[in-house]
Amino acid sequence: MSINYSERIPNNVDLSSNKALQRALEHWQPAFLQWWSEMGPDKSQTSEVYLRTAVSVDPKGWAHFGHVKMPDYRWGIFLAPPESDRRINFGAHKGEAAWQEVPGEYRSTLRRIIVTQGDTEPASVEQQRHLGLTCPSLYDLRNLFQVNVEEGRHLWAMVYLLHAHFGRDGRDEGEALLERRSGDADNPRILTAFNEKTPDWLSFFMFTFITDRDGKFQLSALAESGFDPLSRTCRFMLTEEAHHLFVGESGVARMIQRTCELMVEHKTEDPAKLRALGAIDLPTIQRYLNFHFSVTSDLYGAEVSSNAANFYANGLKGRHDETKLDDDHQLHGSEYPVMDVVADRIVDKHAPALSTLNERLRDDWIADVASGITRWNRVPEKLGVGFRFSLPHKGFNRRIGVFTGYHVSPQGKVLSEADWTHMHGQWLPSNDDRQFVQSLMGRVVEPGKFASYIAPPTIGINRQPVDFEYVRFA
């Protein structure tokens, strides 16, 4: 399905045939552009960036690359192609025709799901607003901007659903998505992780590797929805989300590579000496990993959840790869393992599978993160460095669910308050860690040059050379 770029709002949903909807979205568009001007990438308005723009929703050939001024990027509304005679694959409505309109009994629940997902998209842009001023290279600056414009388009995707299917309530919610601000004391973003600061590029890469991976699994579950417009929207968003994960995973891997190269060259594992050489020592990277992993884990919610059970039973949100799972897709009598804390010991128990869907999705995400960690560990292994990265226990540093109120070590031991106070500085970034990383954040914008703490990529973007002028400054 091609995308019509001749219209004021590029789309593949035949927007011009619905004049009322078109007028409503054209009324929202200036507010979005004003938000982008105020809260989008700082001091980027006049730069020409080598951006990827969707021209089709066919995964085999859907993108065009070229230099574009950031405010001129053509945000729009793109849904994956419809599936002929699509059916609901799970829950009480299994086997019924997928809904093309919102079922009245699920109206408020679906609106809440869409608003929560939609709220994360502008929040990411706001969190990353100032990072361009400290970019480690033009290559990385371009990748940051690509992530930003696609998060902006994902906001458009959710706002389209709100306007098209929820009437005045949807229009009000669309306006509210531009009014909340990440980290604002009075009007913050909905989810806690999206109110955290992203002050440096190690945090950014961890966010895109770990937290955007949560986005992948949430979108995957929503792509199974019986509400077909939501399913089609999320299926195309997943195509774009893959690049965000690549930016994060490869970014951290290049930091690890640079540090390991200096460890070998200078024959040292001493963090202080490596920091003096302008590199981020591996234990500090591990502490950042621990922090972002634990904060993102809370995004999945409580291990046992009646909301998740209702979403599934009502056909609104499925499981990751729902159609590939070998069960009845209604979970009658099925159980799933979860953890609990009993007498300061972590124990395994089983609970009804229908009420533990949050935990199942979290476990799918953890397995995917772990695969990325395995790929990271090939870097020190190849260079003969003994350090290996690892994921902390899922109860580490948690604020939501069964581990709330407990202190759990990365190895999974329940600690006393005193032991946690004494030990947690070894596991989470300290103020000194953050200040040191911040001290490295100088701006490098000469083509082909890279900051001291990161290695160049092995290949450029879209077969361009690494020293290509990915961003042109006015």
Secondary structure in CASP SS format (residue, H / E / C, confidence):
PFRMAT SS
TARGET T0000
AUTHOR 0000-0000-0000
METHOD secondary structure of the structure
MODEL  1
M C 1.00
S E 1.00
I C 1.00
N E 1.00
Y C 1.00
S C 1.00
E C 1.00
R C 1.00
I C 1.00
P C 1.00
N E 1.00
N C 1.00
V C 1.00
D C 1.00
L H 1.00
S H 1.00
S H 1.00
N C 1.00
K H 1.00
A H 1.00
L H 1.00
Q H 1.00
R H 1.00
A H 1.00
L H 1.00
E H 1.00
H H 1.00
W H 1.00
Q H 1.00
P H 1.00
A H 1.00
F H 1.00
L H 1.00
Q H 1.00
W H 1.00
W H 1.00
S H 1.00
E H 1.00
M H 1.00
G C 1.00
P C 1.00
D C 1.00
K C 1.00
S C 1.00
Q C 1.00
T C 1.00
S C 1.00
E E 1.00
V E 1.00
Y E 1.00
L E 1.00
R E 1.00
T E 1.00
A E 1.00
V C 1.00
S E 1.00
V C 1.00
D C 1.00
P C 1.00
K C 1.00
G C 1.00
W C 1.00
A E 1.00
H E 1.00
F E 1.00
G E 1.00
H E 1.00
V E 1.00
K E 1.00
M H 1.00
P H 1.00
D H 1.00
Y C 1.00
R C 1.00
W C 1.00
G C 1.00
I E 1.00
F C 1.00
L C 1.00
A C 1.00
P C 1.00
P C 1.00
E C 1.00
S C 1.00
D C 1.00
R C 1.00
R E 1.00
I C 1.00
N C 1.00
F C 1.00
G C 1.00
A C 1.00
H C 1.00
K C 1.00
G C 1.00
E C 1.00
A E 1.00
A C 1.00
W E 1.00
Q C 1.00
E C 1.00
V C 1.00
P C 1.00
G H 1.00
E H 1.00
Y H 1.00
R H 1.00
S H 1.00
T H 1.00
L H 1.00
R H 1.00
R H 1.00
I H 1.00
I H 1.00
V H 1.00
T H 1.00
Q H 1.00
G H 1.00
D H 1.00
T H 1.00
E H 1.00
P H 1.00
A H 1.00
S H 1.00
V H 1.00
E H 1.00
Q H 1.00
Q C 1.00
R C 1.00
H C 1.00
L H 1.00
G H 1.00
L H 1.00
T H 1.00
C C 1.00
P C 1.00
S C 1.00
L H 1.00
Y H 1.00
D H 1.00
L H 1.00
R H 1.00
N H 1.00
L H 1.00
F H 1.00
Q H 1.00
V H 1.00
N H 1.00
V H 1.00
E H 1.00
E H 1.00
G H 1.00
R H 1.00
H H 1.00
L H 1.00
W H 1.00
A H 1.00
M H 1.00
V H 1.00
Y H 1.00
L H 1.00
L H 1.00
H H 1.00
A H 1.00
H H 1.00
F C 1.00
G H 1.00
R H 1.00
D H 1.00
G H 1.00
R H 1.00
D H 1.00
E H 1.00
G H 1.00
E H 1.00
A H 1.00
L H 1.00
L H 1.00
E H 1.00
R C 1.00
R C 1.00
S C 1.00
G C 1.00
D C 1.00
A C 1.00
D C 1.00
N C 1.00
P C 1.00
R C 1.00
I C 1.00
L C 1.00
T H 1.00
A H 1.00
F H 1.00
N H 1.00
E C 1.00
K C 1.00
T C 1.00
P C 1.00
D C 1.00
W H 1.00
L H 1.00
S H 1.00
F H 1.00
F H 1.00
M H 1.00
F H 1.00
T H 1.00
F H 1.00
I H 1.00
T H 1.00
D H 1.00
R H 1.00
D H 1.00
G H 1.00
K H 1.00
F H 1.00
Q H 1.00
L H 1.00
S H 1.00
A H 1.00
L H 1.00
A C 1.00
E C 1.00
S C 1.00
G C 1.00
F E 1.00
D H 1.00
P H 1.00
L H 1.00
S H 1.00
R H 1.00
T H 1.00
C H 1.00
R H 1.00
F H 1.00
M H 1.00
L H 1.00
T H 1.00
E H 1.00
E H 1.00
A H 1.00
H H 1.00
H H 1.00
L H 1.00
F H 1.00
V H 1.00
G H 1.00
E H 1.00
S H 1.00
G H 1.00
V H 1.00
A H 1.00
R H 1.00
M H 1.00
I H 1.00
Q H 1.00
R H 1.00
T H 1.00
C H 1.00
E H 1.00
L H 1.00
M H 1.00
V H 1.00
E H 1.00
H H 1.00
K C 1.00
T C 1.00
E C 1.00
D C 1.00
P H 1.00
A H 1.00
K H 1.00
L H 1.00
R H 1.00
A H 1.00
L C 1.00
G C 1.00
A C 1.00
I C 1.00
D C 1.00
L H 1.00
P H 1.00
T H 1.00
I H 1.00
Q H 1.00
R H 1.00
Y H 1.00
L H 1.00
N H 1.00
F H 1.00
H H 1.00
F H 1.00
S H 1.00
V H 1.00
T H 1.00
S H 1.00
D H 1.00
L H 1.00
Y H 1.00
G C 1.00
A C 1.00
E C 1.00
V C 1.00
S C 1.00
S H 1.00
N H 1.00
A H 1.00
A H 1.00
N H 1.00
F H 1.00
Y H 1.00
A H 1.00
N C 1.00
G C 1.00
L C 1.00
K C 1.00
G C 1.00
R C 1.00
H C 1.00
D C 1.00
E H 1.00
T H 1.00
K H 1.00
L C 1.00
D C 1.00
D C 1.00
D C 1.00
H C 1.00
Q C 1.00
L C 1.00
H C 1.00
G C 1.00
S C 1.00
E E 1.00
Y E 1.00
P E 1.00
V E 1.00
M E 1.00
D E 1.00
V E 1.00
V E 1.00
A C 1.00
D C 1.00
R E 1.00
I E 1.00
V E 1.00
D E 1.00
K E 1.00
H E 1.00
A E 1.00
P E 1.00
A H 1.00
L H 1.00
S H 1.00
T C 1.00
L H 1.00
N H 1.00
E H 1.00
R H 1.00
L H 1.00
R H 1.00
D H 1.00
D H 1.00
W H 1.00
I H 1.00
A H 1.00
D H 1.00
V H 1.00
A H 1.00
S H 1.00
G H 1.00
I H 1.00
T H 1.00
R H 1.00
W H 1.00
N H 1.00
R H 1.00
V H 1.00
P H 1.00
E H 1.00
K H 1.00
L H 1.00
G C 1.00
V C 1.00
G C 1.00
F C 1.00
R C 1.00
F C 1.00
S C 1.00
L C 1.00
P C 1.00
H C 1.00
K C 1.00
G C 1.00
F C 1.00
N C 1.00
R C 1.00
R C 1.00
I C 1.00
G C 1.00
V C 1.00
F C 1.00
T C 1.00
G C 1.00
Y C 1.00
H E 1.00
V E 1.00
S C 1.00
P C 1.00
Q C 1.00
G C 1.00
K C 1.00
V E 1.00
L E 1.00
S C 1.00
E H 1.00
A H 1.00
D H 1.00
W H 1.00
T H 1.00
H H 1.00
M H 1.00
H H 1.00
G H 1.00
Q H 1.00
W C 1.00
L C 1.00
P C 1.00
S C 1.00
N H 1.00
D H 1.00
D H 1.00
R H 1.00
Q H 1.00
F H 1.00
V H 1.00
Q H 1.00
S H 1.00
L C 1.00
M C 1.00
G C 1.00
R C 1.00
V C 1.00
V C 1.00
E C 1.00
P C 1.00
G C 1.00
K C 1.00
F C 1.00
A C 1.00
S C 1.00
Y C 1.00
I C 1.00
A C 1.00
P C 1.00
P C 1.00
T C 1.00
I C 1.00
G C 1.00
I H 1.00
N H 1.00
R H 1.00
Q C 1.00
P C 1.00
V C 1.00
D C 1.00
F C 1.00
E C 1.00
Y C 1.00
V E 1.00
R E 1.00
F C 1.00
A C 1.00
END
